[in-house]
Amino acid sequence: MSPKNQHSRILLSKNESGAVGFCEACDVVEMEIGAISLRVDSLSLDLLSRLLNEAAQCLKILKVEKAGFIQTALTECNLH
Ligand SMILES: [Zn+2]
């Protein structure tokens, strides 16, 4: 692998929580979230995105219907 600073990154997305850049040469997506830096290959980004979306949806359900969450989780938040 080449040293980190030799490659320029394309900024894919950025908001209050962090930034996501892409190194074309390495085919690596780099997420900067606070002090944490996470690198995944570009093919994993879509899976990771779905994972986070699903978690966010389940968290909303959890907050809305805390009492019935176990039942909801069994039907809607199952891992396939
Ligand atoms: Zn690179």
PDB file of the backbone (N, CA, C, O) and the ligand in Angstrom, with CONECT records:
HET     ZN  A 101       1
ATOM      1  N   MET A   1       0.838  -1.208   0.000  1.00  0.00           N
ATOM      2  CA  MET A   1       0.000   0.000   0.000  1.00  0.00           C
ATOM      3  C   MET A   1       0.869   1.253   0.000  1.00  0.00           C
ATOM      4  O   MET A   1       1.915   1.287   0.647  1.00  0.00           O
ATOM      5  N   SER A   2       0.450   2.248  -0.701  1.00  0.00           N
ATOM      6  CA  SER A   2       1.189   3.504  -0.772  1.00  0.00           C
ATOM      7  C   SER A   2       0.952   4.338   0.470  1.00  0.00           C
ATOM      8  O   SER A   2      -0.079   4.197   1.128  1.00  0.00           O
ATOM      9  N   PRO A   3       1.892   5.202   0.795  1.00  0.00           N
ATOM     10  CA  PRO A   3       1.697   6.086   1.947  1.00  0.00           C
ATOM     11  C   PRO A   3       0.443   6.935   1.783  1.00  0.00           C
ATOM     12  O   PRO A   3       0.074   7.340   0.681  1.00  0.00           O
ATOM     13  N   LYS A   4      -0.189   7.186   2.910  1.00  0.00           N
ATOM     14  CA  LYS A   4      -1.498   7.815   2.939  1.00  0.00           C
ATOM     15  C   LYS A   4      -1.565   9.141   2.172  1.00  0.00           C
ATOM     16  O   LYS A   4      -2.543   9.414   1.476  1.00  0.00           O
ATOM     17  N   ASN A   5      -0.524   9.951   2.308  1.00  0.00           N
ATOM     18  CA  ASN A   5      -0.613  11.315   1.806  1.00  0.00           C
ATOM     19  C   ASN A   5      -0.332  11.456   0.313  1.00  0.00           C
ATOM     20  O   ASN A   5      -0.482  12.542  -0.246  1.00  0.00           O
ATOM     21  N   GLN A   6       0.075  10.368  -0.333  1.00  0.00           N
ATOM     22  CA  GLN A   6       0.376  10.462  -1.757  1.00  0.00           C
ATOM     23  C   GLN A   6      -0.871  10.536  -2.622  1.00  0.00           C
ATOM     24  O   GLN A   6      -0.813  11.003  -3.759  1.00  0.00           O
ATOM     25  N   HIS A   7      -1.990  10.080  -2.094  1.00  0.00           N
ATOM     26  CA  HIS A   7      -3.215  10.053  -2.886  1.00  0.00           C
ATOM     27  C   HIS A   7      -4.152  11.179  -2.495  1.00  0.00           C
ATOM     28  O   HIS A   7      -4.294  11.510  -1.317  1.00  0.00           O
ATOM     29  N   SER A   8      -4.780  11.755  -3.487  1.00  0.00           N
ATOM     30  CA  SER A   8      -5.805  12.753  -3.187  1.00  0.00           C
ATOM     31  C   SER A   8      -7.153  12.052  -3.087  1.00  0.00           C
ATOM     32  O   SER A   8      -7.390  11.031  -3.733  1.00  0.00           O
ATOM     33  N   ARG A   9      -8.020  12.612  -2.274  1.00  0.00           N
ATOM     34  CA  ARG A   9      -9.328  12.013  -2.060  1.00  0.00           C
ATOM     35  C   ARG A   9     -10.430  12.879  -2.630  1.00  0.00           C
ATOM     36  O   ARG A   9     -10.353  14.108  -2.621  1.00  0.00           O
ATOM     37  N   ILE A  10     -11.454  12.210  -3.125  1.00  0.00           N
ATOM     38  CA  ILE A  10     -12.646  12.903  -3.595  1.00  0.00           C
ATOM     39  C   ILE A  10     -13.637  12.922  -2.439  1.00  0.00           C
ATOM     40  O   ILE A  10     -13.968  11.877  -1.880  1.00  0.00           O
ATOM     41  N   LEU A  11     -14.110  14.119  -2.081  1.00  0.00           N
ATOM     42  CA  LEU A  11     -15.074  14.218  -0.995  1.00  0.00           C
ATOM     43  C   LEU A  11     -16.448  13.769  -1.500  1.00  0.00           C
ATOM     44  O   LEU A  11     -17.013  14.377  -2.409  1.00  0.00           O
ATOM     45  N   LEU A  12     -16.977  12.700  -0.902  1.00  0.00           N
ATOM     46  CA  LEU A  12     -18.261  12.154  -1.337  1.00  0.00           C
ATOM     47  C   LEU A  12     -19.423  12.766  -0.572  1.00  0.00           C
ATOM     48  O   LEU A  12     -20.485  13.034  -1.134  1.00  0.00           O
ATOM     49  N   SER A  13     -19.203  12.982   0.717  1.00  0.00           N
ATOM     50  CA  SER A  13     -20.289  13.482   1.545  1.00  0.00           C
ATOM     51  C   SER A  13     -19.725  14.073   2.828  1.00  0.00           C
ATOM     52  O   SER A  13     -18.669  13.670   3.315  1.00  0.00           O
ATOM     53  N   LYS A  14     -20.467  15.047   3.360  1.00  0.00           N
ATOM     54  CA  LYS A  14     -20.003  15.685   4.586  1.00  0.00           C
ATOM     55  C   LYS A  14     -21.201  16.291   5.304  1.00  0.00           C
ATOM     56  O   LYS A  14     -22.041  16.942   4.683  1.00  0.00           O
ATOM     57  N   ASN A  15     -21.275  16.077   6.607  1.00  0.00           N
ATOM     58  CA  ASN A  15     -22.257  16.788   7.423  1.00  0.00           C
ATOM     59  C   ASN A  15     -21.715  16.951   8.837  1.00  0.00           C
ATOM     60  O   ASN A  15     -20.518  16.782   9.067  1.00  0.00           O
ATOM     61  N   GLU A  16     -22.591  17.280   9.786  1.00  0.00           N
ATOM     62  CA  GLU A  16     -22.153  17.572  11.149  1.00  0.00           C
ATOM     63  C   GLU A  16     -21.471  16.364  11.801  1.00  0.00           C
ATOM     64  O   GLU A  16     -20.640  16.532  12.693  1.00  0.00           O
ATOM     65  N   SER A  17     -21.816  15.156  11.363  1.00  0.00           N
ATOM     66  CA  SER A  17     -21.279  13.964  12.014  1.00  0.00           C
ATOM     67  C   SER A  17     -19.908  13.576  11.486  1.00  0.00           C
ATOM     68  O   SER A  17     -19.171  12.861  12.164  1.00  0.00           O
ATOM     69  N   GLY A  18     -19.552  14.028  10.297  1.00  0.00           N
ATOM     70  CA  GLY A  18     -18.259  13.657   9.757  1.00  0.00           C
ATOM     71  C   GLY A  18     -18.196  13.817   8.252  1.00  0.00           C
ATOM     72  O   GLY A  18     -19.019  14.506   7.649  1.00  0.00           O
ATOM     73  N   ALA A  19     -17.210  13.171   7.656  1.00  0.00           N
ATOM     74  CA  ALA A  19     -17.010  13.285   6.217  1.00  0.00           C
ATOM     75  C   ALA A  19     -16.637  11.927   5.631  1.00  0.00           C
ATOM     76  O   ALA A  19     -16.047  11.084   6.307  1.00  0.00           O
ATOM     77  N   VAL A  20     -16.990  11.731   4.365  1.00  0.00           N
ATOM     78  CA  VAL A  20     -16.648  10.502   3.664  1.00  0.00           C
ATOM     79  C   VAL A  20     -15.900  10.866   2.389  1.00  0.00           C
ATOM     80  O   VAL A  20     -16.408  11.588   1.531  1.00  0.00           O
ATOM     81  N   GLY A  21     -14.692  10.353   2.288  1.00  0.00           N
ATOM     82  CA  GLY A  21     -13.886  10.604   1.100  1.00  0.00           C
ATOM     83  C   GLY A  21     -13.582   9.314   0.373  1.00  0.00           C
ATOM     84  O   GLY A  21     -13.737   8.222   0.921  1.00  0.00           O
ATOM     85  N   PHE A  22     -13.146   9.451  -0.868  1.00  0.00           N
ATOM     86  CA  PHE A  22     -12.854   8.267  -1.674  1.00  0.00           C
ATOM     87  C   PHE A  22     -11.481   8.417  -2.315  1.00  0.00           C
ATOM     88  O   PHE A  22     -11.194   9.414  -2.977  1.00  0.00           O
ATOM     89  N   CYS A  23     -10.638   7.409  -2.107  1.00  0.00           N
ATOM     90  CA  CYS A  23      -9.343   7.366  -2.781  1.00  0.00           C
ATOM     91  C   CYS A  23      -9.461   6.434  -3.978  1.00  0.00           C
ATOM     92  O   CYS A  23      -9.587   5.218  -3.830  1.00  0.00           O
ATOM     93  N   GLU A  24      -9.418   7.028  -5.165  1.00  0.00           N
ATOM     94  CA  GLU A  24      -9.600   6.252  -6.386  1.00  0.00           C
ATOM     95  C   GLU A  24      -8.460   5.253  -6.580  1.00  0.00           C
ATOM     96  O   GLU A  24      -8.686   4.124  -7.016  1.00  0.00           O
ATOM     97  N   ALA A  25      -7.244   5.668  -6.257  1.00  0.00           N
ATOM     98  CA  ALA A  25      -6.072   4.815  -6.475  1.00  0.00           C
ATOM     99  C   ALA A  25      -6.131   3.549  -5.633  1.00  0.00           C
ATOM    100  O   ALA A  25      -5.728   2.481  -6.091  1.00  0.00           O
ATOM    101  N   CYS A  26      -6.627   3.659  -4.413  1.00  0.00           N
ATOM    102  CA  CYS A  26      -6.703   2.511  -3.504  1.00  0.00           C
ATOM    103  C   CYS A  26      -8.066   1.829  -3.558  1.00  0.00           C
ATOM    104  O   CYS A  26      -8.237   0.737  -3.015  1.00  0.00           O
ATOM    105  N   ASP A  27      -9.044   2.472  -4.215  1.00  0.00           N
ATOM    106  CA  ASP A  27     -10.422   1.993  -4.221  1.00  0.00           C
ATOM    107  C   ASP A  27     -10.920   1.817  -2.783  1.00  0.00           C
ATOM    108  O   ASP A  27     -11.534   0.812  -2.426  1.00  0.00           O
ATOM    109  N   VAL A  28     -10.630   2.833  -1.982  1.00  0.00           N
ATOM    110  CA  VAL A  28     -10.975   2.787  -0.567  1.00  0.00           C
ATOM    111  C   VAL A  28     -11.810   4.004  -0.193  1.00  0.00           C
ATOM    112  O   VAL A  28     -11.516   5.134  -0.585  1.00  0.00           O
ATOM    113  N   VAL A  29     -12.856   3.741   0.574  1.00  0.00           N
ATOM    114  CA  VAL A  29     -13.685   4.813   1.111  1.00  0.00           C
ATOM    115  C   VAL A  29     -13.224   5.091   2.532  1.00  0.00           C
ATOM    116  O   VAL A  29     -13.076   4.168   3.334  1.00  0.00           O
ATOM    117  N   GLU A  30     -12.999   6.342   2.839  1.00  0.00           N
ATOM    118  CA  GLU A  30     -12.483   6.708   4.153  1.00  0.00           C
ATOM    119  C   GLU A  30     -13.485   7.599   4.874  1.00  0.00           C
ATOM    120  O   GLU A  30     -13.837   8.681   4.405  1.00  0.00           O
ATOM    121  N   MET A  31     -13.935   7.108   6.038  1.00  0.00           N
ATOM    122  CA  MET A  31     -14.896   7.871   6.825  1.00  0.00           C
ATOM    123  C   MET A  31     -14.197   8.509   8.005  1.00  0.00           C
ATOM    124  O   MET A  31     -13.486   7.843   8.759  1.00  0.00           O
ATOM    125  N   GLU A  32     -14.404   9.791   8.156  1.00  0.00           N
ATOM    126  CA  GLU A  32     -13.855  10.524   9.298  1.00  0.00           C
ATOM    127  C   GLU A  32     -15.023  10.902  10.186  1.00  0.00           C
ATOM    128  O   GLU A  32     -15.837  11.757   9.838  1.00  0.00           O
ATOM    129  N   ILE A  33     -15.094  10.246  11.349  1.00  0.00           N
ATOM    130  CA  ILE A  33     -16.185  10.522  12.282  1.00  0.00           C
ATOM    131  C   ILE A  33     -15.555  10.940  13.599  1.00  0.00           C
ATOM    132  O   ILE A  33     -15.066  10.105  14.360  1.00  0.00           O
ATOM    133  N   GLY A  34     -15.570  12.235  13.859  1.00  0.00           N
ATOM    134  CA  GLY A  34     -14.883  12.761  15.028  1.00  0.00           C
ATOM    135  C   GLY A  34     -13.408  12.406  14.959  1.00  0.00           C
ATOM    136  O   GLY A  34     -12.741  12.710  13.971  1.00  0.00           O
ATOM    137  N   ALA A  35     -12.895  11.765  16.003  1.00  0.00           N
ATOM    138  CA  ALA A  35     -11.480  11.401  16.030  1.00  0.00           C
ATOM    139  C   ALA A  35     -11.227  10.054  15.355  1.00  0.00           C
ATOM    140  O   ALA A  35     -10.084   9.614  15.229  1.00  0.00           O
ATOM    141  N   ILE A  36     -12.305   9.410  14.926  1.00  0.00           N
ATOM    142  CA  ILE A  36     -12.183   8.075  14.362  1.00  0.00           C
ATOM    143  C   ILE A  36     -12.119   8.130  12.839  1.00  0.00           C
ATOM    144  O   ILE A  36     -12.879   8.851  12.193  1.00  0.00           O
ATOM    145  N   SER A  37     -11.209   7.366  12.294  1.00  0.00           N
ATOM    146  CA  SER A  37     -11.103   7.238  10.855  1.00  0.00           C
ATOM    147  C   SER A  37     -11.293   5.775  10.476  1.00  0.00           C
ATOM    148  O   SER A  37     -10.604   4.891  10.986  1.00  0.00           O
ATOM    149  N   LEU A  38     -12.238   5.536   9.573  1.00  0.00           N
ATOM    150  CA  LEU A  38     -12.576   4.171   9.199  1.00  0.00           C
ATOM    151  C   LEU A  38     -12.411   4.004   7.690  1.00  0.00           C
ATOM    152  O   LEU A  38     -12.937   4.793   6.906  1.00  0.00           O
ATOM    153  N   ARG A  39     -11.676   2.971   7.298  1.00  0.00           N
ATOM    154  CA  ARG A  39     -11.457   2.739   5.872  1.00  0.00           C
ATOM    155  C   ARG A  39     -12.101   1.428   5.450  1.00  0.00           C
ATOM    156  O   ARG A  39     -11.872   0.388   6.068  1.00  0.00           O
ATOM    157  N   VAL A  40     -12.897   1.480   4.408  1.00  0.00           N
ATOM    158  CA  VAL A  40     -13.501   0.259   3.869  1.00  0.00           C
ATOM    159  C   VAL A  40     -13.333   0.270   2.357  1.00  0.00           C
ATOM    160  O   VAL A  40     -13.190   1.336   1.758  1.00  0.00           O
ATOM    161  N   ASP A  41     -13.351  -0.914   1.729  1.00  0.00           N
ATOM    162  CA  ASP A  41     -13.272  -0.925   0.273  1.00  0.00           C
ATOM    163  C   ASP A  41     -14.598  -0.433  -0.297  1.00  0.00           C
ATOM    164  O   ASP A  41     -15.638  -0.510   0.358  1.00  0.00           O
ATOM    165  N   SER A  42     -14.544   0.068  -1.511  1.00  0.00           N
ATOM    166  CA  SER A  42     -15.697   0.784  -2.059  1.00  0.00           C
ATOM    167  C   SER A  42     -16.934  -0.110  -2.165  1.00  0.00           C
ATOM    168  O   SER A  42     -18.058   0.380  -2.068  1.00  0.00           O
ATOM    169  N   LEU A  43     -16.738  -1.407  -2.361  1.00  0.00           N
ATOM    170  CA  LEU A  43     -17.881  -2.317  -2.472  1.00  0.00           C
ATOM    171  C   LEU A  43     -18.626  -2.450  -1.145  1.00  0.00           C
ATOM    172  O   LEU A  43     -19.819  -2.752  -1.129  1.00  0.00           O
ATOM    173  N   SER A  44     -17.935  -2.228  -0.053  1.00  0.00           N
ATOM    174  CA  SER A  44     -18.557  -2.371   1.263  1.00  0.00           C
ATOM    175  C   SER A  44     -19.399  -1.163   1.647  1.00  0.00           C
ATOM    176  O   SER A  44     -20.197  -1.236   2.582  1.00  0.00           O
ATOM    177  N   LEU A  45     -19.230  -0.059   0.940  1.00  0.00           N
ATOM    178  CA  LEU A  45     -19.928   1.175   1.325  1.00  0.00           C
ATOM    179  C   LEU A  45     -21.443   1.005   1.244  1.00  0.00           C
ATOM    180  O   LEU A  45     -22.172   1.461   2.125  1.00  0.00           O
ATOM    181  N   ASP A  46     -21.914   0.345   0.182  1.00  0.00           N
ATOM    182  CA  ASP A  46     -23.353   0.157   0.020  1.00  0.00           C
ATOM    183  C   ASP A  46     -23.920  -0.713   1.134  1.00  0.00           C
ATOM    184  O   ASP A  46     -24.979  -0.410   1.684  1.00  0.00           O
ATOM    185  N   LEU A  47     -23.221  -1.787   1.467  1.00  0.00           N
ATOM    186  CA  LEU A  47     -23.649  -2.664   2.563  1.00  0.00           C
ATOM    187  C   LEU A  47     -23.652  -1.923   3.885  1.00  0.00           C
ATOM    188  O   LEU A  47     -24.579  -2.049   4.685  1.00  0.00           O
ATOM    189  N   LEU A  48     -22.595  -1.146   4.102  1.00  0.00           N
ATOM    190  CA  LEU A  48     -22.476  -0.381   5.337  1.00  0.00           C
ATOM    191  C   LEU A  48     -23.584   0.664   5.424  1.00  0.00           C
ATOM    192  O   LEU A  48     -24.151   0.902   6.491  1.00  0.00           O
ATOM    193  N   SER A  49     -23.877   1.272   4.299  1.00  0.00           N
ATOM    194  CA  SER A  49     -24.946   2.263   4.239  1.00  0.00           C
ATOM    195  C   SER A  49     -26.282   1.640   4.614  1.00  0.00           C
ATOM    196  O   SER A  49     -27.058   2.223   5.371  1.00  0.00           O
ATOM    197  N   ARG A  50     -26.548   0.440   4.076  1.00  0.00           N
ATOM    198  CA  ARG A  50     -27.803  -0.254   4.405  1.00  0.00           C
ATOM    199  C   ARG A  50     -27.846  -0.641   5.876  1.00  0.00           C
ATOM    200  O   ARG A  50     -28.890  -0.565   6.522  1.00  0.00           O
ATOM    201  N   LEU A  51     -26.690  -1.059   6.396  1.00  0.00           N
ATOM    202  CA  LEU A  51     -26.599  -1.429   7.814  1.00  0.00           C
ATOM    203  C   LEU A  51     -26.968  -0.239   8.698  1.00  0.00           C
ATOM    204  O   LEU A  51     -27.750  -0.374   9.639  1.00  0.00           O
ATOM    205  N   LEU A  52     -26.398   0.928   8.386  1.00  0.00           N
ATOM    206  CA  LEU A  52     -26.657   2.120   9.193  1.00  0.00           C
ATOM    207  C   LEU A  52     -28.095   2.591   9.035  1.00  0.00           C
ATOM    208  O   LEU A  52     -28.725   3.005  10.009  1.00  0.00           O
ATOM    209  N   ASN A  53     -28.623   2.530   7.801  1.00  0.00           N
ATOM    210  CA  ASN A  53     -30.017   2.918   7.578  1.00  0.00           C
ATOM    211  C   ASN A  53     -30.965   2.038   8.366  1.00  0.00           C
ATOM    212  O   ASN A  53     -31.909   2.520   8.992  1.00  0.00           O
ATOM    213  N   GLU A  54     -30.702   0.740   8.326  1.00  0.00           N
ATOM    214  CA  GLU A  54     -31.548  -0.196   9.043  1.00  0.00           C
ATOM    215  C   GLU A  54     -31.464   0.058  10.550  1.00  0.00           C
ATOM    216  O   GLU A  54     -32.474   0.008  11.251  1.00  0.00           O
ATOM    217  N   ALA A  55     -30.269   0.328  11.034  1.00  0.00           N
ATOM    218  CA  ALA A  55     -30.087   0.629  12.459  1.00  0.00           C
ATOM    219  C   ALA A  55     -30.833   1.898  12.837  1.00  0.00           C
ATOM    220  O   ALA A  55     -31.462   1.960  13.893  1.00  0.00           O
ATOM    221  N   ALA A  56     -30.765   2.914  11.980  1.00  0.00           N
ATOM    222  CA  ALA A  56     -31.449   4.178  12.251  1.00  0.00           C
ATOM    223  C   ALA A  56     -32.963   3.970  12.285  1.00  0.00           C
ATOM    224  O   ALA A  56     -33.655   4.536  13.131  1.00  0.00           O
ATOM    225  N   GLN A  57     -33.470   3.153  11.357  1.00  0.00           N
ATOM    226  CA  GLN A  57     -34.904   2.861  11.333  1.00  0.00           C
ATOM    227  C   GLN A  57     -35.327   2.121  12.591  1.00  0.00           C
ATOM    228  O   GLN A  57     -36.348   2.449  13.196  1.00  0.00           O
ATOM    229  N   CYS A  58     -34.556   1.139  12.978  1.00  0.00           N
ATOM    230  CA  CYS A  58     -34.882   0.359  14.169  1.00  0.00           C
ATOM    231  C   CYS A  58     -34.805   1.226  15.422  1.00  0.00           C
ATOM    232  O   CYS A  58     -35.588   1.053  16.355  1.00  0.00           O
ATOM    233  N   LEU A  59     -33.863   2.150  15.436  1.00  0.00           N
ATOM    234  CA  LEU A  59     -33.745   3.036  16.589  1.00  0.00           C
ATOM    235  C   LEU A  59     -34.969   3.943  16.706  1.00  0.00           C
ATOM    236  O   LEU A  59     -35.450   4.211  17.808  1.00  0.00           O
ATOM    237  N   LYS A  60     -35.471   4.416  15.554  1.00  0.00           N
ATOM    238  CA  LYS A  60     -36.690   5.223  15.558  1.00  0.00           C
ATOM    239  C   LYS A  60     -37.845   4.420  16.124  1.00  0.00           C
ATOM    240  O   LYS A  60     -38.594   4.902  16.974  1.00  0.00           O
ATOM    241  N   ILE A  61     -37.983   3.187  15.644  1.00  0.00           N
ATOM    242  CA  ILE A  61     -39.051   2.310  16.131  1.00  0.00           C
ATOM    243  C   ILE A  61     -38.905   2.102  17.632  1.00  0.00           C
ATOM    244  O   ILE A  61     -39.881   2.157  18.380  1.00  0.00           O
ATOM    245  N   LEU A  62     -37.669   1.862  18.059  1.00  0.00           N
ATOM    246  CA  LEU A  62     -37.401   1.643  19.486  1.00  0.00           C
ATOM    247  C   LEU A  62     -37.857   2.829  20.321  1.00  0.00           C
ATOM    248  O   LEU A  62     -38.466   2.661  21.378  1.00  0.00           O
ATOM    249  N   LYS A  63     -37.556   4.038  19.834  1.00  0.00           N
ATOM    250  CA  LYS A  63     -37.904   5.234  20.592  1.00  0.00           C
ATOM    251  C   LYS A  63     -39.406   5.466  20.593  1.00  0.00           C
ATOM    252  O   LYS A  63     -39.965   5.911  21.595  1.00  0.00           O
ATOM    253  N   VAL A  64     -40.059   5.170  19.484  1.00  0.00           N
ATOM    254  CA  VAL A  64     -41.502   5.409  19.378  1.00  0.00           C
ATOM    255  C   VAL A  64     -42.291   4.388  20.179  1.00  0.00           C
ATOM    256  O   VAL A  64     -43.195   4.746  20.933  1.00  0.00           O
ATOM    257  N   GLU A  65     -41.953   3.136  20.019  1.00  0.00           N
ATOM    258  CA  GLU A  65     -42.727   2.110  20.724  1.00  0.00           C
ATOM    259  C   GLU A  65     -41.808   1.241  21.582  1.00  0.00           C
ATOM    260  O   GLU A  65     -41.613   0.058  21.303  1.00  0.00           O
ATOM    261  N   LYS A  66     -41.262   1.834  22.604  1.00  0.00           N
ATOM    262  CA  LYS A  66     -40.355   1.126  23.487  1.00  0.00           C
ATOM    263  C   LYS A  66     -40.989  -0.143  24.050  1.00  0.00           C
ATOM    264  O   LYS A  66     -40.357  -1.199  24.096  1.00  0.00           O
ATOM    265  N   ALA A  67     -42.223  -0.026  24.471  1.00  0.00           N
ATOM    266  CA  ALA A  67     -42.877  -1.147  25.121  1.00  0.00           C
ATOM    267  C   ALA A  67     -43.023  -2.337  24.183  1.00  0.00           C
ATOM    268  O   ALA A  67     -42.822  -3.484  24.585  1.00  0.00           O
ATOM    269  N   GLY A  68     -43.374  -2.057  22.932  1.00  0.00           N
ATOM    270  CA  GLY A  68     -43.610  -3.154  21.998  1.00  0.00           C
ATOM    271  C   GLY A  68     -42.413  -3.471  21.144  1.00  0.00           C
ATOM    272  O   GLY A  68     -42.541  -4.144  20.121  1.00  0.00           O
ATOM    273  N   PHE A  69     -41.246  -2.998  21.544  1.00  0.00           N
ATOM    274  CA  PHE A  69     -40.087  -3.120  20.655  1.00  0.00           C
ATOM    275  C   PHE A  69     -39.681  -4.557  20.376  1.00  0.00           C
ATOM    276  O   PHE A  69     -39.337  -4.896  19.244  1.00  0.00           O
ATOM    277  N   ILE A  70     -39.718  -5.400  21.391  1.00  0.00           N
ATOM    278  CA  ILE A  70     -39.245  -6.767  21.200  1.00  0.00           C
ATOM    279  C   ILE A  70     -40.060  -7.439  20.098  1.00  0.00           C
ATOM    280  O   ILE A  70     -39.512  -8.128  19.238  1.00  0.00           O
ATOM    281  N   GLN A  71     -41.370  -7.229  20.135  1.00  0.00           N
ATOM    282  CA  GLN A  71     -42.227  -7.799  19.108  1.00  0.00           C
ATOM    283  C   GLN A  71     -41.899  -7.206  17.738  1.00  0.00           C
ATOM    284  O   GLN A  71     -41.790  -7.927  16.746  1.00  0.00           O
ATOM    285  N   THR A  72     -41.742  -5.861  17.700  1.00  0.00           N
ATOM    286  CA  THR A  72     -41.437  -5.174  16.449  1.00  0.00           C
ATOM    287  C   THR A  72     -40.095  -5.632  15.896  1.00  0.00           C
ATOM    288  O   THR A  72     -39.951  -5.858  14.695  1.00  0.00           O
ATOM    289  N   ALA A  73     -39.128  -5.764  16.771  1.00  0.00           N
ATOM    290  CA  ALA A  73     -37.790  -6.145  16.337  1.00  0.00           C
ATOM    291  C   ALA A  73     -37.811  -7.527  15.710  1.00  0.00           C
ATOM    292  O   ALA A  73     -37.099  -7.792  14.741  1.00  0.00           O
ATOM    293  N   LEU A  74     -38.628  -8.400  16.266  1.00  0.00           N
ATOM    294  CA  LEU A  74     -38.699  -9.749  15.738  1.00  0.00           C
ATOM    295  C   LEU A  74     -39.258  -9.763  14.314  1.00  0.00           C
ATOM    296  O   LEU A  74     -38.833 -10.566  13.483  1.00  0.00           O
ATOM    297  N   THR A  75     -40.218  -8.868  14.036  1.00  0.00           N
ATOM    298  CA  THR A  75     -40.853  -8.904  12.730  1.00  0.00           C
ATOM    299  C   THR A  75     -40.174  -7.998  11.719  1.00  0.00           C
ATOM    300  O   THR A  75     -40.128  -8.333  10.535  1.00  0.00           O
ATOM    301  N   GLU A  76     -39.638  -6.844  12.155  1.00  0.00           N
ATOM    302  CA  GLU A  76     -39.157  -5.865  11.177  1.00  0.00           C
ATOM    303  C   GLU A  76     -37.653  -5.698  11.122  1.00  0.00           C
ATOM    304  O   GLU A  76     -37.115  -5.265  10.103  1.00  0.00           O
ATOM    305  N   CYS A  77     -36.975  -6.028  12.185  1.00  0.00           N
ATOM    306  CA  CYS A  77     -35.547  -5.748  12.229  1.00  0.00           C
ATOM    307  C   CYS A  77     -34.715  -7.024  12.210  1.00  0.00           C
ATOM    308  O   CYS A  77     -33.547  -7.022  12.599  1.00  0.00           O
ATOM    309  N   ASN A  78     -35.315  -8.090  11.764  1.00  0.00           N
ATOM    310  CA  ASN A  78     -34.587  -9.349  11.664  1.00  0.00           C
ATOM    311  C   ASN A  78     -33.442  -9.252  10.684  1.00  0.00           C
ATOM    312  O   ASN A  78     -33.563  -8.599   9.647  1.00  0.00           O
ATOM    313  N   LEU A  79     -32.341  -9.888  10.996  1.00  0.00           N
ATOM    314  CA  LEU A  79     -31.275 -10.026  10.020  1.00  0.00           C
ATOM    315  C   LEU A  79     -31.675 -11.125   9.052  1.00  0.00           C
ATOM    316  O   LEU A  79     -32.155 -12.184   9.456  1.00  0.00           O
ATOM    317  N   HIS A  80     -31.472 -10.860   7.779  1.00  0.00           N
ATOM    318  CA  HIS A  80     -31.896 -11.840   6.776  1.00  0.00           C
ATOM    319  C   HIS A  80     -30.826 -12.885   6.558  1.00  0.00           C
ATOM    320  O   HIS A  80     -31.007 -13.793   5.747  1.00  0.00           O
TER     321      HIS A  80
HETATM  322 ZN    ZN A 101      -4.988   5.846  -1.673  1.00  0.00          ZN2+
END
